Amino acid sequence: MNSRYYTEGLIAVFLFGITPVFIKEVSANAFTIGIVRLVIGTAFLYSVVRVSKLKKLSKQDWKGLIYIGLLFGAHWITYFISVKLSTPSIAILSVSSFGLHMIYLNWIINGQKPVLPDLIAVAVALVGIFLIVPEFNLENDLTAGILVGLVSAFFFAVLPFVQRKHQHIDSMTRAFGQYAFALVVFLAFTSESNWDLTQQDWIFLGILGVVCTVGAHTLWLRASTMLAPTTTSLIFYLGTPVAMITSYIFLNEEMNSSKLIGASLIVSANVFSAYRKRLKKG
């Protein structure tokens, strides 16, 4: 394992962990946050990706980039809404269920049936979700935030299958397409965006755009390209405790025993599933 890429992955996950705090604190809504972050990300990657590379892409390649961008856009919109409705730690916990979505998606897409340990992992995660939900009432913002977060996790889980199908396109070009076409998704909701923002809001949006988008996602893209998928999955789940700690410190989010136990079950189920795959491949 290349320690450089492992370190880059850890830095990226730390940034992913603190990102929901800024999303929660900025008064801009989910659509405004997405537009600003994607404009910054698209502009940066366009300056990095050579125009000659874009001109060499076939129609099928462009279709692939469109699919990747639309999935990423759907994932981001639902993720931001989840953060706004619930809390940073609850949102990232919900999205962390993407590893469990991948179990049945792998069955549907690749024909690999889940085995008993996979089903046990799903059951454990469901118990964890049950523990962190205050009440099963859609009028409760926390419950609604969890459900939206689970939808976001589904889009996030589908993304690697589409990325793998188009891995012949170099990673930076795929990242550019991911941002550019995700931006199209957000621009469709321009009328819902809000721009009556304070100076602090713009500072937070700048941090989200430069540090949490260009910085974090560029590092993650490099790390996830060079490291084994199971390794990146295990690293990703470290973002959950980071989000919970920063949310507790900076937003005074309540951390009761039920939430902590539920979080531990969800993360443990996902880590167990990823670690099993690693051992199987090893």
C-alpha positions in Angstrom: 0.0 0.0 0.0 1.4 3.4 -0.9 1.4 5.4 2.3 1.2 8.7 0.4 -2.2 7.8 -1.1 -3.4 6.4 2.2 -2.5 9.7 3.9 -4.3 11.6 1.2 -7.4 9.5 1.7 -7.3 10.1 5.5 -7.0 13.9 4.9 -9.9 13.8 2.5 -12.1 11.8 4.9 -11.3 14.3 7.7 -12.4 17.1 5.4 -15.6 15.1 4.5 -16.2 14.8 8.2 -16.1 18.6 8.9 -18.0 19.5 5.7 -21.5 18.9 7.1 -20.8 21.4 9.9 -20.3 24.2 7.4 -23.3 23.1 5.4 -25.4 23.3 8.5 -24.1 26.6 9.7 -24.3 28.5 6.4 -27.7 30.2 5.8 -27.6 29.3 2.1 -30.0 26.5 1.2 -29.0 23.2 -0.3 -29.4 24.4 -3.9 -27.2 27.5 -3.4 -24.5 25.5 -1.6 -24.4 23.0 -4.5 -24.2 25.7 -7.2 -21.3 27.5 -5.5 -19.4 24.4 -4.8 -19.8 23.0 -8.3 -19.0 26.2 -10.1 -15.7 26.3 -8.1 -15.0 22.6 -8.7 -15.9 22.7 -12.4 -13.7 25.8 -13.0 -10.8 24.3 -11.2 -10.9 20.9 -13.0 -11.5 22.6 -16.4 -8.2 24.5 -15.8 -6.5 21.1 -15.1 -8.0 18.9 -17.7 -6.6 19.5 -21.2 -9.2 20.6 -23.8 -7.5 18.2 -26.2 -8.6 15.3 -23.9 -12.2 16.5 -23.9 -12.2 16.7 -27.7 -11.1 13.0 -27.9 -14.0 11.7 -25.9 -16.5 9.6 -27.9 -20.3 10.0 -27.7 -20.4 7.0 -25.4 -17.8 8.6 -23.2 -19.9 11.8 -22.9 -23.0 9.8 -22.1 -21.0 8.1 -19.3 -19.9 11.5 -17.9 -23.5 12.7 -18.0 -24.7 9.6 -16.1 -21.9 10.1 -13.5 -22.7 13.8 -13.1 -26.5 13.2 -12.8 -25.9 10.6 -10.1 -23.5 12.8 -8.2 -25.9 15.7 -8.5 -28.7 13.7 -7.1 -26.5 12.4 -4.3 -25.4 15.9 -3.3 -28.8 17.5 -3.4 -30.3 14.8 -1.2 -27.2 14.9 1.1 -27.4 18.7 1.6 -31.1 18.5 2.3 -30.5 15.7 4.8 -27.9 17.9 6.7 -30.3 20.9 6.7 -33.3 18.8 8.0 -31.4 16.8 10.6 -27.9 17.3 11.9 -24.4 16.8 10.4 -23.7 13.6 12.2 -27.1 12.1 11.4 -26.8 13.0 7.8 -23.3 11.4 7.4 -24.5 8.4 9.3 -27.4 7.9 6.9 -25.1 8.3 3.9 -22.7 5.8 5.4 -25.2 3.1 4.7 -24.1 3.2 1.0 -21.9 0.2 1.7 -25.1 -1.8 2.5 -26.9 -0.5 -0.6 -23.9 -1.9 -2.6 -24.7 -5.4 -1.4 -28.0 -5.8 -3.2 -26.9 -3.6 -6.1 -23.9 -5.9 -6.6 -26.5 -8.8 -6.8 -28.7 -6.9 -9.3 -25.9 -5.6 -11.4 -23.2 -8.2 -11.2 -25.3 -11.2 -10.2 -23.3 -11.8 -6.9 -25.8 -13.0 -4.4 -25.4 -11.8 -0.8 -24.3 -14.4 1.7 -25.4 -14.8 5.3 -22.7 -12.4 6.8 -23.9 -9.7 4.4 -27.5 -10.1 5.5 -26.4 -10.0 9.2 -24.6 -6.7 8.5 -27.7 -5.3 6.9 -29.8 -6.4 10.0 -27.3 -4.8 12.4 -27.3 -1.5 10.4 -31.1 -1.4 10.4 -31.1 -1.8 14.2 -28.7 1.1 14.3 -30.9 3.3 12.2 -33.9 2.4 14.4 -31.9 3.6 17.4 -31.0 7.0 16.0 -34.5 7.7 14.7 -36.4 9.7 17.4 -39.8 8.7 16.2 -41.2 7.3 12.9 -43.0 10.5 11.9 -42.4 12.2 8.6 -43.4 15.5 10.2 -40.2 15.2 12.4 -37.3 16.8 10.6 -34.8 14.4 12.0 -36.7 11.4 10.7 -37.2 13.1 7.3 -33.5 13.9 7.2 -32.6 10.3 7.8 -34.8 9.1 5.1 -33.5 11.6 2.6 -30.0 10.6 3.7 -30.7 7.0 2.9 -31.8 8.0 -0.6 -28.6 10.0 -0.9 -26.7 6.9 0.1 -28.4 4.9 -2.7 -27.2 7.4 -5.4 -23.7 7.3 -3.8 -23.7 3.5 -3.9 -24.7 3.4 -7.6 -21.9 5.8 -8.6 -18.9 3.4 -8.2 -20.6 0.9 -10.6 -21.0 3.6 -13.3 -17.5 4.9 -12.6 -16.1 1.4 -13.0 -17.9 1.0 -16.3 -16.1 4.1 -17.6 -12.7 3.8 -15.9 -11.0 3.9 -19.3 -11.6 7.7 -19.1 -8.8 9.2 -16.9 -9.8 10.2 -13.4 -9.5 14.0 -13.7 -11.7 14.0 -16.8 -14.3 11.9 -15.0 -14.2 14.3 -12.1 -14.7 17.2 -14.4 -17.7 15.5 -16.0 -19.0 14.6 -12.5 -18.9 18.3 -11.4 -20.0 19.8 -14.7 -23.1 17.7 -15.2 -24.0 17.7 -11.5 -24.0 21.5 -11.8 -26.7 21.1 -14.5 -28.8 19.3 -11.9 -28.5 22.1 -9.4 -29.0 24.9 -12.0 -32.4 23.3 -12.7 -33.3 24.5 -9.2 -31.9 28.0 -9.5 -35.3 29.5 -8.8 -35.2 27.8 -5.4 -31.8 29.1 -4.4 -31.2 32.0 -2.0 -28.5 34.6 -2.4 -29.3 37.0 0.5 -26.2 36.0 2.3 -23.9 37.5 4.9 -20.2 37.9 4.7 -19.8 34.9 7.0 -22.0 32.9 4.7 -19.7 33.7 1.8 -16.6 32.7 3.8 -18.2 29.4 4.7 -19.2 28.9 1.0 -15.6 29.7 0.0 -14.3 27.0 2.5 -16.9 24.5 1.1 -15.9 25.3 -2.5 -12.1 25.4 -2.2 -11.3 23.2 0.8 -14.2 20.7 1.0 -14.8 20.4 -2.8 -11.6 21.0 -4.7 -9.3 19.9 -1.9 -11.1 17.0 -0.4 -12.6 15.5 -3.6 -9.3 15.9 -5.5 -7.4 14.0 -2.7 -10.2 11.4 -2.5 -10.2 10.9 -6.2 -6.5 10.3 -6.2 -6.6 8.0 -3.2 -9.6 6.0 -4.3 -8.0 5.5 -7.7 -4.7 4.2 -6.3 -5.9 2.2 -3.3 -8.0 -1.0 -3.2 -11.7 -0.3 -3.1 -12.1 -2.1 0.2 -9.3 0.0 1.7 -11.0 3.2 0.6 -14.3 1.9 2.0 -12.8 1.4 5.4 -11.1 4.8 5.4 -14.4 6.5 4.4 -16.2 5.4 7.5 -13.7 7.3 9.7 -15.6 10.4 8.5 -18.5 9.5 10.7 -16.8 9.9 14.1 -15.2 13.1 12.8 -18.6 14.5 11.9 -20.0 13.5 15.2 -17.2 15.0 17.3 -17.1 18.3 15.3 -20.9 18.6 15.5 -20.8 18.0 19.2 -18.1 20.6 19.8 -19.2 23.4 17.4 -23.0 22.9 17.1 -23.7 21.5 20.6 -25.4 18.5 19.0 -26.8 16.1 21.6 -25.0 12.8 21.8 -27.2 10.5 23.9 -26.5 6.8 24.4 -29.1 5.7 21.9 -27.5 7.7 19.1 -24.0 6.6 20.0 -25.0 2.9 20.1 -26.9 3.3 16.8 -23.9 5.0 15.2 -21.6 2.3 16.4 -23.8 -0.4 14.9 -24.1 1.3 11.5 -20.4 2.0 11.2 -19.5 -1.5 12.5 -21.9 -3.2 10.0 -20.3 -1.3 7.1 -16.7 -1.8 8.3 -17.5 -5.6 8.8 -18.9 -5.8 5.2 -15.9 -4.0 3.7 -13.4 -6.0 5.7 -15.0 -9.3 4.7 -14.6 -8.3 1.0 -10.9 -7.4 1.7 -10.2 -10.7 3.3 -12.0 -12.6 0.5 -9.9 -10.8 -2.2 -6.8 -11.3 -0.1 
